[in-house]
Amino acid sequence: MKILVTGGAGYIGSHACKALALAGHGPVVFDNLSSGRRKLARWGDFIHGDIRDTAALAKAMRDHAVAGVIHFAALADVGESMREPDRYYSTNVAGSLSVLSAMRLAGVENIVVSGSYSVHGQPEGKPIHEDLPFQPQNPYARSKVVMEWMLEDFAQGLGIRRTVLRYANAAGADPDGECGELHDPENHLIPRVIMAALGHIPALRVFGNDYPTDDGTCVRDYIHVTDLAGAHVKALELLATGNAPAALNLGTGAGYSVKAILTEAEKILGEPIPHAFHPRRPGDPSWLVADPSRAKHCLAWQPRYSDLSAILSTAAAWHARAGFGRK
């Protein structure tokens, strides 16, 4: 199948394009490069464009005769969404509406969407499953909820087939070293751990060491980006049969604390990780873990690279290949 991948030059999108190509499909990247990198669009055709340009999207879908869409293009920084909610609604809500409208114009019926388990709010103490109510806590999460409502309306009214993959924290890099994280600025924990070890930042800032967890630091579920990419391909293939569920949560069912990540990173990198503790950030829950059991069953999917050692090792190798050596 030819598949249009919005945001395909980004971190997760580039890994998904590689997974599509390996599975025999033809990715077509549609990206405005506002945060994506042209050099990461290594698989399939590339179209420079903004997802809010409905006509350009519809033309790309027609010109390439795509059978489906994987929609990654979005803004995804919670703190930034609090400061700039207008940008988040413009990109995540209006942009998603534009993608759906273009699909209608081009006669494309299948879409897999990059979602977030943040739509469920902060249900601490037990793994997050798909049937929990929406309880978004910030503009980013609310924009994802509105996107899901739109998808439901297009499904019911126009027959669009969709699956939203609500996932935990993407981490790691392609085991072959062909793509990885290139955010600017970089705000994610694991690359910042590596940056601290290599001297690119003075120290890792750890927000809170007084959480009600085993070591006082907050716990999150981390899933390897290659495992995420594979789940998107499987969801797309299942959609084509007409039997895919509307939403699936992706994770490992386990979590790692910040201190556990620091300890494992020091072991793998052979370097001390300079770090300093700071007060908790408002709204940060102590424990968030996704329940992947439904996705494993529906997609016949099993994470292969999502143990912490593989996540850190592939991320560190990517940084070395990308030229981010010790300062």
Stockholm file with secondary structure:
# STOCKHOLM 1.0

chainA/1-327         MKILVTGGAGYIGSHACKALALAGHGPVVFDNLSSGRRKLARWGDFIHGDIRDTAALAKAMRDHAVAGVIHFAALADVGESMREPDRYYSTNVAGSLSVLSAMRLAGVENIVVSGSYSVHGQPEGKPIHEDLPFQPQNPYARSKVVMEWMLEDFAQGLGIRRTVLRYANAAGADPDGECGELHDPENHLIPRVIMAALGHIPALRVFGNDYPTDDGTCVRDYIHVTDLAGAHVKALELLATGNAPAALNLGTGAGYSVKAILTEAEKILGEPIPHAFHPRRPGDPSWLVADPSRAKHCLAWQPRYSDLSAILSTAAAWHARAGFGRK
#=GR chainA/1-327 SS CEEEEETTTSHHHHHHHHHHHHTTCEEEEEECCSSSCGGGCCSSEEEECCTTCHHHHHHHHHHTTCSEEEECCCCCCHHHHHHCHHHHIIIIIIHHHHHHHHHHHHTCCEEEEEEEGGGGCCCTTSCBCTTSCCCCCSHHHHHHHHHHHHHHHHHHHHCCEEEEEEECEEECCCTTSSCCCCCSSCCCHHHHHHHHHHTSSSCEEEECSCSSSSSSSCEECEEEHHHHHHHHHHHHHHHTTTCCCSEEEESCSCCEEHHHHHHHHHHHHCSCCCEEEECCCTTCCSEECBCCHHHHHHHTCCCSSCSHHHHHHHHHHHHHHTTCCCC
#=GC SS_cons         CEEEEETTTSHHHHHHHHHHHHTTCEEEEEECCSSSCGGGCCSSEEEECCTTCHHHHHHHHHHTTCSEEEECCCCCCHHHHHHCHHHHIIIIIIHHHHHHHHHHHHTCCEEEEEEEGGGGCCCTTSCBCTTSCCCCCSHHHHHHHHHHHHHHHHHHHHCCEEEEEEECEEECCCTTSSCCCCCSSCCCHHHHHHHHHHTSSSCEEEECSCSSSSSSSCEECEEEHHHHHHHHHHHHHHHTTTCCCSEEEESCSCCEEHHHHHHHHHHHHCSCCCEEEECCCTTCCSEECBCCHHHHHHHTCCCSSCSHHHHHHHHHHHHHHTTCCCC
//
